[in-house]
Amino acid sequence: MNSSLPGAVLDACGVPAHYGNPFAEQSRLVAGKAFTDLSFVEVVVVSGQDRLTWLHNLTTRDFTNLAPGESSEMLLLDPNGHIQAAAGVVDDGERTWFLMDRGQAEPFAAFLESMVFRMRVEIGRPEYDVVGVVIPRSEEKTSGGDADGGEAAEGTESSVATAPAGDPPADFLPAEVAALAELVWEDPWPRTLPGGAHYGVADSEHSARASRRVLVLVKPGAPVVEAFMAAGYSPAGLQAWEAQRVADWRPRPNNEIVARALPHELDWLRTAVHLEKGCYRGQETVAKLVNLGKPPRRLTYLYLEGPEGDLPAAGSEIKLGEKTVGVLTSVARDYEEGPVALALIKRNTALDAQLSVGGFIAAQVEIVSREGKSSASPAQRPGAGMRGVGHRTLGA
């Protein structure tokens, strides 16, 4: 879509990686004055009168209470609670839309087809061009209470238009772009949704508290690039988009969903899991870890320090001395903080441990807490007192 724009440097998949200056592109993206080609995003659409109750029983999202036009997220888990798929979700009143990472739509649609039985649903794979923008939140948005009743940091003055709480993201798109939009999805991250829980960092303290990430779907060939540029926006490559995602501690399916990944490990109970809804595949593991256990690994943010040149690749081993303690899942050069990364490491790894990866030294910023307890976890393990009584009885 943007590959023909002047200065576009394409990545291996044909998406513009940058337009000559990734740092400047990220700066304008964060300021709400740039757009990114995300046409690798795949779409699955489910229609039919049984769709919401059917999807409710298959996934982690409370579809029965999902209001038309409300943006959300969902996970598909295996019977042991490991993540198989993730998607952004919007229901328009007639169809439920799933926005998925590259390569995820086909297996997800195939799974849905296998579960239809006699349900009155239809599954489609329409093609759309997808553009991403960041809408900075206003002071009213960031100074409100979060899911824990905490107060957010005060907003800062800005020369760009900002979006107050609750306003539809389409209201802050250029009118020419909004007119072309077939669907607009606002990423709920990092807001802890009803029924959700976070694993250590309250909404008001979260790295991503000051921005709203928005995806705009348009028909293939629609003049959306021209519409953005006519409104004063400039293109930003995928490197800029990914750098901001990493700085926002935001998991991406194709990066952070490693083998046997659990929602708790990635802090994804925050936006993608409803802990109070009815049964779904993997629910027992989700509930058991929240109430009785601790996730074996934890997502962490890393500052990288090392030689000039290429950064370590995603998939590289994280070392503590000679011992492997985790894996690098995403890496980027941030326009303010330099080389940064997301990694999934063993939960009990010390916060001040000097880690290394691919010739770089890595310092941690805690995302999922080392303590391993969520905002929904009980203060005391259920039945802890009874266990002690039982042991005394058996020993009598």
C-alpha positions as CSV (number, residue, x, y, z in Angstrom):
1,M,0.0,0.0,0.0
2,N,2.8,2.5,0.9
3,S,5.6,0.7,-1.0
4,S,5.5,3.2,-3.8
5,L,6.0,6.2,-1.5
6,P,9.3,8.1,-1.9
7,G,12.1,6.7,0.3
8,A,10.2,3.5,1.3
9,V,12.6,0.7,2.3
10,L,10.8,-2.6,2.3
11,D,11.2,-5.5,4.7
12,A,11.4,-9.2,3.7
13,C,7.6,-9.4,3.6
14,G,7.2,-6.3,1.3
15,V,6.0,-3.9,4.1
16,P,7.8,-0.5,4.4
17,A,10.3,-0.9,7.2
18,H,11.1,2.8,7.2
19,Y,11.2,5.9,4.9
20,G,14.8,6.9,5.7
21,N,14.6,8.1,9.3
22,P,12.9,5.6,11.7
23,F,13.5,7.9,14.8
24,A,11.8,10.9,13.2
25,E,9.0,8.6,12.0
26,Q,8.4,7.2,15.5
27,S,8.4,10.7,17.0
28,R,5.7,11.8,14.6
29,L,3.8,8.6,15.1
30,V,3.7,9.1,18.9
31,A,2.6,12.7,18.4
32,G,-0.4,11.5,16.3
33,K,0.9,12.9,13.0
34,A,2.0,9.8,11.2
35,F,0.4,6.5,9.9
36,T,1.8,3.0,9.3
37,D,1.0,0.4,6.7
38,L,-0.2,-2.6,8.6
39,S,-1.7,-4.5,5.7
40,F,-0.1,-7.7,6.9
41,V,-2.9,-7.8,9.5
42,E,-5.4,-10.5,8.5
43,V,-9.2,-10.4,9.0
44,V,-11.7,-13.1,10.0
45,V,-15.4,-12.3,10.1
46,V,-18.1,-14.3,11.8
47,S,-21.8,-13.7,11.1
48,G,-25.0,-15.4,12.1
49,Q,-27.4,-15.1,15.0
50,D,-25.6,-17.6,17.2
51,R,-22.2,-16.1,16.8
52,L,-21.8,-14.3,20.1
53,T,-22.9,-17.1,22.4
54,W,-20.8,-19.5,20.3
55,L,-17.7,-17.4,20.4
56,H,-18.3,-16.8,24.1
57,N,-17.9,-20.5,24.8
58,L,-14.8,-20.9,22.7
59,T,-12.6,-18.1,23.8
60,T,-11.4,-15.9,26.7
61,R,-13.6,-12.9,25.8
62,D,-17.1,-12.2,27.3
63,F,-18.8,-11.9,23.9
64,T,-22.4,-12.0,25.3
65,N,-21.8,-8.5,26.9
66,L,-19.7,-7.0,24.1
67,A,-21.5,-3.9,22.9
68,P,-21.7,-3.1,19.2
69,G,-18.7,-1.0,18.2
70,E,-16.7,-1.8,21.4
71,S,-13.1,-2.8,20.8
72,S,-11.7,-5.7,22.7
73,E,-9.3,-8.6,22.5
74,M,-9.6,-12.4,22.8
75,L,-7.3,-15.4,23.1
76,L,-7.9,-19.0,22.0
77,L,-6.3,-21.4,24.4
78,D,-5.5,-25.1,24.2
79,P,-7.0,-27.4,26.9
80,N,-3.9,-26.7,29.1
81,G,-4.3,-23.0,29.0
82,H,-1.5,-22.3,26.5
83,I,-2.1,-19.6,23.9
84,Q,-3.0,-20.8,20.4
85,A,-4.2,-17.5,18.9
86,A,-4.9,-13.9,19.7
87,A,-7.0,-11.3,18.0
88,G,-8.4,-7.8,18.3
89,V,-12.2,-7.9,18.3
90,V,-15.1,-5.7,17.3
91,D,-18.7,-6.6,16.8
92,D,-20.7,-4.3,14.6
93,G,-24.1,-5.6,15.5
94,E,-24.2,-8.1,12.6
95,R,-20.7,-9.4,12.3
96,T,-17.8,-10.1,14.7
97,W,-14.5,-9.0,13.3
98,F,-11.1,-10.6,14.3
99,L,-7.9,-8.7,13.5
100,M,-5.0,-11.1,13.5
101,D,-1.2,-11.1,13.0
102,R,0.3,-12.4,9.8
103,G,-0.4,-16.1,9.2
104,Q,-2.8,-16.5,12.0
105,A,-6.2,-16.1,10.3
106,E,-6.2,-19.3,8.3
107,P,-5.6,-21.7,11.2
108,F,-8.0,-19.7,13.4
109,A,-10.7,-19.8,10.7
110,A,-10.2,-23.5,10.2
111,F,-10.6,-24.1,13.9
112,L,-13.8,-22.1,13.9
113,E,-15.1,-24.1,10.9
114,S,-14.4,-27.4,12.8
115,M,-16.5,-26.2,15.8
116,V,-19.6,-25.0,13.9
117,F,-21.7,-28.2,14.2
118,R,-25.3,-27.0,14.2
119,M,-24.6,-23.4,15.2
120,R,-26.1,-20.7,12.9
121,V,-22.8,-19.0,12.0
122,E,-20.8,-18.2,8.9
123,I,-17.1,-17.6,8.7
124,G,-15.4,-15.4,6.1
125,R,-11.9,-14.2,5.2
126,P,-12.3,-10.8,3.6
127,E,-9.4,-8.7,2.3
128,Y,-8.7,-5.2,3.6
129,D,-5.9,-2.7,3.7
130,V,-5.0,-1.8,7.3
131,V,-3.4,1.4,8.5
132,G,-2.3,2.1,12.1
133,V,-2.2,5.4,13.9
134,V,-1.5,6.5,17.5
135,I,-3.9,9.0,19.1
136,P,-2.3,10.6,22.1
137,R,-4.6,10.6,25.2
138,S,-5.6,13.9,26.7
139,E,-4.9,15.0,30.3
140,E,-8.5,14.1,31.1
141,K,-7.8,10.5,30.0
142,T,-4.5,10.0,31.8
143,S,-5.5,11.7,35.0
144,G,-8.5,9.5,35.7
145,G,-8.5,6.5,38.0
146,D,-7.5,3.1,36.8
147,A,-8.8,-0.3,37.6
148,D,-7.2,-0.2,41.0
149,G,-8.6,3.2,41.9
150,G,-5.1,4.7,41.6
151,E,-4.4,8.2,40.2
152,A,-2.6,8.6,36.9
153,A,0.3,10.9,36.3
154,E,-0.7,14.4,35.1
155,G,-0.8,14.9,31.4
156,T,1.6,17.2,29.6
157,E,0.8,20.0,27.2
158,S,0.8,19.1,23.6
159,S,0.3,20.9,20.3
160,V,-1.5,17.9,18.7
161,A,-5.2,17.0,19.0
162,T,-5.7,14.5,21.8
163,A,-8.5,12.2,22.7
164,P,-10.4,12.4,26.0
165,A,-11.8,9.3,27.7
166,G,-14.5,7.3,26.1
167,D,-14.6,9.2,22.8
168,P,-14.7,7.0,19.7
169,P,-11.3,6.9,18.0
170,A,-12.9,7.6,14.6
171,D,-13.8,11.1,15.9
172,F,-10.0,11.9,16.0
173,L,-9.2,10.6,12.6
174,P,-9.1,13.1,9.7
175,A,-12.6,13.3,8.2
176,E,-11.3,12.1,4.8
177,V,-9.9,8.9,6.5
178,A,-13.0,8.3,8.6
179,A,-15.1,8.4,5.5
180,L,-13.1,5.6,3.9
181,A,-13.0,3.4,7.1
182,E,-14.9,0.1,6.9
183,L,-14.0,-0.6,10.5
184,V,-12.0,1.1,13.3
185,W,-10.4,-0.9,16.1
186,E,-8.9,0.8,19.2
187,D,-6.4,-1.3,21.0
188,P,-7.5,-1.6,24.6
189,W,-3.9,-2.0,25.9
190,P,-3.0,-1.3,28.7
191,R,-6.4,-0.6,30.2
192,T,-7.5,-3.4,32.5
193,L,-10.9,-4.3,31.1
194,P,-13.9,-5.5,33.2
195,G,-13.2,-9.0,34.4
196,G,-9.5,-8.7,33.7
197,A,-6.5,-8.4,35.9
198,H,-2.9,-7.1,35.7
199,Y,0.3,-8.7,37.0
200,G,1.9,-5.8,38.8
201,V,1.8,-2.5,37.0
202,A,-1.4,-0.5,37.5
203,D,-3.0,1.2,34.5
204,S,-2.1,4.6,35.8
205,E,1.6,3.7,36.0
206,H,1.9,1.7,32.8
207,S,4.3,2.7,30.0
208,A,1.5,2.9,27.5
209,R,-1.0,4.9,29.5
210,A,-0.6,8.0,27.3
211,S,-1.4,6.6,23.9
212,R,-4.2,5.0,22.0
213,R,-3.3,2.6,19.2
214,V,-5.9,2.5,16.4
215,L,-6.2,0.3,13.3
216,V,-8.3,1.5,10.4
217,L,-9.6,-1.0,7.8
218,V,-10.3,0.2,4.3
219,K,-11.3,-1.5,1.1
220,P,-8.2,-2.6,-1.0
221,G,-7.2,0.2,-3.2
222,A,-9.0,2.9,-1.3
223,P,-7.1,6.3,-1.3
224,V,-6.3,6.2,2.4
225,V,-2.7,7.1,2.0
226,E,-3.6,10.2,0.0
227,A,-6.3,11.1,2.6
228,F,-3.8,10.9,5.5
229,M,-1.2,12.9,3.6
230,A,-3.7,15.6,2.6
231,A,-4.5,16.0,6.3
232,G,-0.8,16.6,7.2
233,Y,0.2,13.1,8.2
234,S,3.4,11.5,7.0
235,P,4.2,7.8,6.6
236,A,6.0,5.9,9.4
237,G,7.6,2.5,8.7
238,L,7.0,-0.7,10.6
239,Q,10.3,-0.2,12.5
240,A,8.8,2.9,14.1
241,W,5.5,1.1,14.9
242,E,7.3,-1.8,16.4
243,A,9.6,0.4,18.5
244,Q,6.6,2.1,20.0
245,R,4.9,-1.3,20.6
246,V,8.0,-2.5,22.5
247,A,8.2,0.7,24.5
248,D,4.5,0.2,25.4
249,W,5.3,-3.3,26.6
250,R,2.6,-4.5,24.2
251,P,2.7,-8.3,23.3
252,R,2.4,-9.2,19.7
253,P,1.1,-12.6,18.7
254,N,3.9,-13.6,16.3
255,N,6.6,-12.5,18.7
256,E,5.5,-13.0,22.3
257,I,3.4,-16.2,21.8
258,V,6.3,-18.6,22.2
259,A,5.9,-22.3,22.9
260,R,3.6,-23.1,25.8
261,A,3.0,-19.3,26.5
262,L,0.4,-18.6,29.1
263,P,-1.7,-15.4,29.2
264,H,-0.5,-14.6,32.8
265,E,3.2,-14.7,31.6
266,L,2.5,-11.9,29.1
267,D,0.2,-9.7,31.3
268,W,-2.6,-10.5,28.8
269,L,-5.2,-11.0,31.5
270,R,-5.2,-7.2,31.4
271,T,-7.1,-6.9,28.1
272,A,-7.8,-10.3,26.6
273,V,-9.2,-12.5,29.4
274,H,-12.4,-12.3,31.4
275,L,-12.0,-14.1,34.7
276,E,-15.7,-14.1,35.6
277,K,-17.3,-15.5,32.4
278,G,-18.5,-19.1,31.9
279,C,-16.5,-22.1,30.8
280,Y,-14.1,-22.1,27.8
281,R,-11.2,-24.2,26.8
282,G,-8.2,-23.6,29.1
283,Q,-10.2,-21.8,31.8
284,E,-9.2,-24.2,34.5
285,T,-5.5,-23.4,34.1
286,V,-6.3,-19.7,33.9
287,A,-8.2,-19.7,37.2
288,K,-5.8,-22.1,38.9
289,L,-2.8,-19.9,38.2
290,V,-4.6,-16.7,39.4
291,N,-5.9,-18.3,42.6
292,L,-3.4,-21.0,43.5
293,G,-0.2,-20.6,41.6
294,K,2.3,-18.3,39.9
295,P,3.3,-18.1,36.2
296,P,6.5,-20.0,35.5
297,R,7.9,-17.1,33.3
298,R,7.4,-13.4,33.1
299,L,7.5,-10.8,30.4
300,T,10.1,-8.1,31.0
301,Y,11.3,-5.0,29.3
302,L,15.0,-4.8,28.6
303,Y,17.5,-1.9,28.1
304,L,20.3,-3.2,25.9
305,E,23.9,-2.0,25.9
306,G,26.4,-3.3,23.5
307,P,28.3,-2.9,20.3
308,E,27.3,-0.8,17.3
309,G,25.6,-2.6,14.5
310,D,22.9,-5.2,14.5
311,L,20.9,-5.9,17.6
312,P,20.4,-9.5,18.8
313,A,17.6,-11.2,16.9
314,A,14.2,-12.2,18.4
315,G,14.6,-15.8,19.5
316,S,18.0,-15.3,21.0
317,E,18.7,-16.9,24.4
318,I,18.8,-14.7,27.5
319,K,21.7,-15.7,29.7
320,L,22.5,-15.3,33.4
321,G,26.1,-16.2,33.4
322,E,26.2,-19.6,31.6
323,K,22.6,-20.4,32.4
324,T,19.8,-19.8,29.9
325,V,16.9,-18.0,31.7
326,G,14.7,-16.9,28.8
327,V,14.3,-15.8,25.3
328,L,14.3,-12.5,23.5
329,T,10.8,-12.0,21.9
330,S,11.0,-8.5,20.4
331,V,13.8,-6.0,19.8
332,A,13.8,-2.4,18.6
333,R,15.7,0.9,18.5
334,D,13.5,3.4,20.3
335,Y,13.8,7.1,19.3
336,E,14.3,8.1,23.0
337,E,15.6,5.1,24.8
338,G,17.8,3.4,22.2
339,P,18.1,-0.4,22.0
340,V,15.2,-2.0,23.9
341,A,13.5,-5.4,23.9
342,L,10.8,-7.6,25.4
343,A,11.8,-11.0,26.7
344,L,10.2,-13.9,28.4
345,I,12.3,-15.1,31.3
346,K,12.1,-17.4,34.3
347,R,9.8,-15.7,36.9
348,N,12.3,-16.0,39.8
349,T,15.2,-14.3,37.9
350,A,16.4,-11.5,40.2
351,L,15.4,-8.0,39.1
352,D,18.9,-6.7,39.4
353,A,20.5,-9.7,37.7
354,Q,23.0,-8.8,34.9
355,L,21.6,-10.6,31.9
356,S,23.2,-11.0,28.5
357,V,22.0,-11.7,25.0
358,G,23.9,-11.9,21.8
359,G,26.9,-9.8,23.0
360,F,24.7,-7.2,24.7
361,I,24.2,-6.6,28.5
362,A,20.5,-6.3,29.4
363,A,18.9,-4.5,32.4
364,Q,15.3,-5.3,33.3
365,V,12.2,-3.2,33.9
366,E,9.6,-5.3,35.6
367,I,6.3,-5.8,33.7
368,V,4.9,-9.1,35.1
369,S,5.9,-9.0,38.8
370,R,8.5,-11.4,40.1
371,E,6.1,-12.1,43.0
372,G,3.8,-13.8,40.5
373,K,0.5,-12.5,41.9
374,S,-2.2,-10.6,39.9
375,S,-4.6,-7.9,41.0
376,A,-7.3,-10.6,41.1
377,S,-5.2,-13.1,43.1
378,P,-6.4,-13.7,46.7
379,A,-4.1,-12.4,49.5
380,Q,-3.8,-15.9,50.9
381,R,-3.9,-19.1,49.0
382,P,-7.4,-20.7,49.3
383,G,-7.3,-23.6,51.8
384,A,-3.9,-22.6,53.2
385,G,-5.3,-22.8,56.8
386,M,-7.0,-26.1,56.2
387,R,-3.8,-27.6,54.9
388,G,-2.1,-26.9,58.2
389,V,-4.9,-28.4,60.2
390,G,-4.9,-31.5,58.1
391,H,-1.2,-32.0,58.6
392,R,-1.5,-31.7,62.4
393,T,-4.4,-34.2,62.4
394,L,-2.4,-36.7,60.3
395,G,0.6,-36.3,62.6
396,A,-1.4,-36.8,65.8
